């Protein structure tokens, strides 16, 4: 059974409170991570400007798996150089989305520190990447995708889809 996404978001925020720098910049990976970054910036004490990043062209597997149907624009309305960045994504799986996001961030400057916050860590790492903050750890069959969706009222919902089209289908794989 999958955890309730709203409860998991609140648990993630609880784990981040008191640990995240007061002036940390939040960068959400489109799309689920962007939704989460917006919500976390309001739940975590401090002044947390939010930016968004689309890693489609930075993934090392996009030639093999293809681009997502809708590539979004990267928007970082702040200076990355020397900043504390909290990179936010919905699902951490292979680590390829997180690696791609870090590579893209460095195109905008050299952050002083990058932390990774994910709603769900599902294991399955192919790269040595670990979340600093995680709302839940969850074992999901490798051929299934864990997908975060957002209802018209803004409510977040986790679901599985499968079989997965590599790790690009549904949600990301920070």
WOCORVEN-V370689 format. One record per pair of residues at least 24 apart in sequence whose C-alpha atoms are under 7 Angstrom apart, sorted by the first residue. I is the first residue (numbers start at 0). GAP is how many residues later the second one is. D is the distance in Angstrom with one decimal. If there is no record, write none. Layout:
i: <I,I>
gap: <GAP,GAP>
d: <D,D>
This chain:
i: <1,3,3,4,4,4,5,7,7,7,8,8,10,11,11,11,11,12,12,12,14,15,16,16,21,21,22,22,23,23,23,23,24,24,24,24,24,25,25,25,25,25,25,26,26,26,26,26,26,26,27,27,27,27,27,28,28,28,28,29,31,31,31,31,32,32,32,35,36,50,50,50,51,54,54,54,57,57,58,58,58,64,79,79,79,79,80,80,80,80,81,81,81,82,82,82,83,83,83,83,84,84,84,84,85,85,85,85,86,86,86,86,87,87,87,88,88,88,88,89,89,89,89,89,89,90,90,90,90,90,90,90,90,90,91,91,91,91,91,91,92,92,92,92,92,92,92,93,93,93,93,93,93,94,94,94,94,94,94,95,95,95,96,96,96,97,144,144,145,145,146>
gap: <156,153,154,151,152,153,150,111,127,128,110,126,124,107,121,122,123,27,30,31,118,117,27,28,24,25,24,25,24,60,61,62,24,25,59,60,61,24,25,59,60,61,62,24,25,26,58,59,60,61,24,25,59,60,61,24,25,59,60,24,57,58,116,139,55,56,57,52,51,24,25,26,24,42,45,46,42,46,37,38,41,101,28,29,30,31,28,29,30,31,28,29,30,28,29,30,27,28,29,30,26,28,29,30,28,29,30,31,27,28,29,30,28,29,30,28,29,30,85,28,29,30,58,81,82,27,28,29,30,31,80,81,82,83,26,28,29,30,81,82,28,29,30,31,32,80,81,30,31,32,33,79,80,30,31,32,34,78,79,31,77,78,75,76,77,76,24,25,24,25,24>
d: <6.9,6.9,6.9,5.6,5.2,5.7,6.0,6.6,5.2,6.6,6.3,6.2,5.6,6.7,6.8,5.9,4.1,6.4,6.4,6.4,6.8,6.6,5.7,6.8,4.4,6.1,5.3,5.8,5.6,5.0,5.6,6.6,5.3,6.2,6.2,4.8,6.1,4.8,6.2,5.9,4.8,6.1,7.0,4.7,5.2,6.7,6.9,6.1,4.9,5.9,4.8,6.2,6.0,4.6,6.1,5.0,5.9,6.2,5.5,5.4,6.3,5.2,6.0,6.5,5.1,3.7,5.0,6.9,5.9,5.5,4.5,6.2,6.2,6.7,5.7,5.6,4.9,6.7,6.6,6.5,5.2,7.0,6.1,5.3,6.5,5.5,4.5,4.7,4.9,7.0,6.0,4.4,4.1,4.9,5.1,6.6,6.3,5.6,4.7,6.0,6.9,6.1,4.8,6.2,5.8,4.7,5.7,6.7,6.8,6.0,4.8,6.1,6.0,4.9,5.8,6.5,4.9,6.8,6.2,5.3,4.9,6.3,6.7,6.8,6.6,5.9,6.1,4.9,5.9,7.0,6.7,5.8,5.2,6.0,6.4,6.3,4.7,6.1,4.7,4.4,6.5,5.5,5.3,5.3,5.7,4.5,6.1,5.4,4.0,4.8,6.4,5.8,6.8,5.8,6.4,5.5,5.7,6.1,4.7,7.0,6.5,5.8,6.6,5.5,4.1,4.2,6.4,6.0,6.7,6.4,4.6>
